[in-house]
Amino acid sequence: MMKKPSPYLTFAGAIPFVVCAIFITMGVDAIPVLGKTTHILSIYGLVIASFMAGAHWGNHLSLADGNAWAVKLPIFSNIIALALWLGFLTLSPVGFIWLLVVGFASMLVIDYGLYHAQIISADYFKVRQYVTAMVVISLMIAVVQL
C-alpha cells in the first residue's frame, strides 16, 4: 500500500522559504522571471498560510456541532486568512514577513489544540512542528536581512 504523500509535500512546501532566506542572505534581490525575492517570499507565504487556514476550515466540517473546535476553527481560519491578506496589502515587506511569522506560529498553536483534542494525528502534528520551525526560522533569517 502506498503511503500518503502529505508529509513529503509538507516538507517540500518549506523549500521555497528556505531558498528565499538563503537568497536574501546572499544579497540576491531578484530572481529572473519571478521578480523581487522579498515579493516572492511574501506571496508564497501568503498562499501557503491561506492554504493552511483553509485546512483548518476543512477540519471543522467533519466535527460534531457540540465540539468546541467546530466553532473555533472556522472563526480562527477566517481571521488568520483575512489578517494576512490585509497585512499583505497594507504593510511594508518587513512588517508583512513578521506577520507571516505570527500567522504560522498561531496556526501551530491551533494544531497543538487539535492534536490534544485528538482531531489531528500525532504523526501529522510532528510534521507540522518540524515544517513550521523551518518556515518560521527561514522567515526570521530573511526579515532581519531586510
C-alpha positions as CSV (number, residue, x, y, z in Angstrom):
1,M,0.0,0.0,0.0
2,M,1.3,3.5,-0.9
3,K,2.0,5.9,2.0
4,K,0.2,9.2,2.0
5,P,2.2,11.9,0.2
6,S,1.3,14.7,2.6
7,P,4.4,14.5,4.8
8,Y,6.6,14.8,1.8
9,L,4.6,17.5,0.2
10,T,4.6,19.4,3.5
11,F,8.4,19.3,3.8
12,A,8.7,20.2,0.1
13,G,6.5,23.2,0.7
14,A,9.1,24.6,3.1
15,I,11.8,24.6,0.4
16,P,10.8,28.0,-1.2
17,F,11.0,29.6,2.3
18,V,14.5,28.2,2.9
19,V,15.7,29.1,-0.7
20,C,14.3,32.7,-0.4
21,A,16.0,33.1,3.0
22,I,19.3,31.9,1.6
23,F,19.0,34.2,-1.5
24,I,18.1,37.2,0.7
25,T,21.1,36.5,3.0
26,M,23.3,36.2,-0.1
27,G,22.1,39.6,-1.3
28,V,20.1,38.2,-4.3
29,D,17.5,41.0,-4.6
30,A,15.6,39.4,-7.6
31,I,15.2,36.1,-9.3
32,P,14.9,36.3,-13.1
33,V,11.3,35.9,-14.4
34,L,9.9,35.7,-10.9
35,G,10.8,39.1,-9.5
36,K,12.0,40.6,-6.2
37,T,13.0,37.9,-3.7
38,T,11.1,39.6,-0.9
39,H,8.0,39.8,-3.0
40,I,8.3,36.1,-4.0
41,L,8.7,35.2,-0.3
42,S,5.7,37.3,0.7
43,I,3.4,36.0,-2.0
44,Y,4.4,32.4,-1.4
45,G,4.0,32.8,2.4
46,L,0.5,34.3,1.8
47,V,-0.5,31.4,-0.4
48,I,0.8,28.7,2.0
49,A,-0.7,30.4,5.1
50,S,-4.0,30.8,3.4
51,F,-3.9,27.1,2.4
52,M,-3.1,26.1,6.0
53,A,-6.0,28.3,7.2
54,G,-8.2,26.5,4.6
55,A,-7.1,23.2,6.0
56,H,-8.3,24.3,9.5
57,W,-11.6,25.3,7.9
58,G,-11.9,21.9,6.3
59,N,-11.2,20.2,9.6
60,H,-14.2,21.8,11.2
61,L,-16.6,20.4,8.6
62,S,-16.3,16.8,10.0
63,L,-16.7,17.8,13.6
64,A,-20.0,17.4,15.6
65,D,-21.9,20.5,16.4
66,G,-21.1,20.1,20.1
67,N,-17.4,20.1,19.6
68,A,-15.8,23.4,20.6
69,W,-13.4,23.3,17.7
70,A,-16.4,23.1,15.3
71,V,-17.0,26.8,16.3
72,K,-13.3,27.9,16.8
73,L,-11.8,26.6,13.6
74,P,-13.9,28.5,11.0
75,I,-13.5,31.7,13.0
76,F,-9.8,31.4,13.6
77,S,-9.1,30.3,10.0
78,N,-11.0,33.3,8.6
79,I,-9.3,35.8,11.0
80,I,-5.9,34.5,10.1
81,A,-6.5,34.4,6.3
82,L,-8.1,37.9,6.2
83,A,-5.5,39.4,8.6
84,L,-2.7,38.1,6.3
85,W,-4.4,39.3,3.2
86,L,-4.9,42.8,4.7
87,G,-1.4,42.8,6.0
88,F,0.0,41.9,2.6
89,L,-2.0,44.9,1.1
90,T,-1.1,47.4,3.8
91,L,2.2,46.6,5.5
92,S,5.8,47.0,4.4
93,P,7.6,43.8,3.3
94,V,9.3,43.6,6.6
95,G,6.1,44.2,8.5
96,F,4.3,41.5,6.4
97,I,7.0,38.9,6.9
98,W,6.8,39.4,10.7
99,L,3.0,39.0,10.3
100,L,3.6,35.7,8.5
101,V,5.8,34.6,11.4
102,V,2.9,35.3,13.8
103,G,0.4,33.6,11.4
104,F,2.4,30.4,11.1
105,A,3.1,30.3,14.8
106,S,-0.6,30.9,15.6
107,M,-1.6,28.0,13.3
108,L,0.8,25.7,15.0
109,V,-0.8,26.7,18.4
110,I,-4.2,25.8,16.9
111,D,-2.7,22.5,15.7
112,Y,-1.5,21.8,19.2
113,G,-5.0,22.2,20.4
114,L,-6.3,20.0,17.6
115,Y,-3.8,17.3,18.5
116,H,-4.7,17.3,22.2
117,A,-8.4,17.2,21.2
118,Q,-7.5,14.1,19.0
119,I,-8.7,15.8,15.8
120,I,-5.3,15.5,14.1
121,S,-2.9,12.7,14.5
122,A,0.4,12.7,16.3
123,D,2.3,12.0,13.1
124,Y,0.7,15.0,11.3
125,F,1.4,17.2,14.3
126,K,5.0,16.2,14.4
127,V,5.4,17.0,10.7
128,R,3.7,20.4,11.3
129,Q,6.1,21.2,14.2
130,Y,9.2,20.5,12.1
131,V,8.0,22.3,9.0
132,T,6.6,25.3,10.9
133,A,10.0,25.6,12.7
134,M,11.8,25.5,9.2
135,V,9.4,28.1,7.8
136,V,9.5,30.5,10.8
137,I,13.3,30.3,11.1
138,S,13.6,30.9,7.4
139,L,11.2,33.9,7.6
140,M,13.1,35.3,10.6
141,I,16.5,34.9,8.9
142,A,15.1,36.7,5.8
143,V,13.4,39.5,7.6
144,V,16.5,40.5,9.7
145,Q,18.5,40.9,6.5
146,L,16.0,43.4,5.0
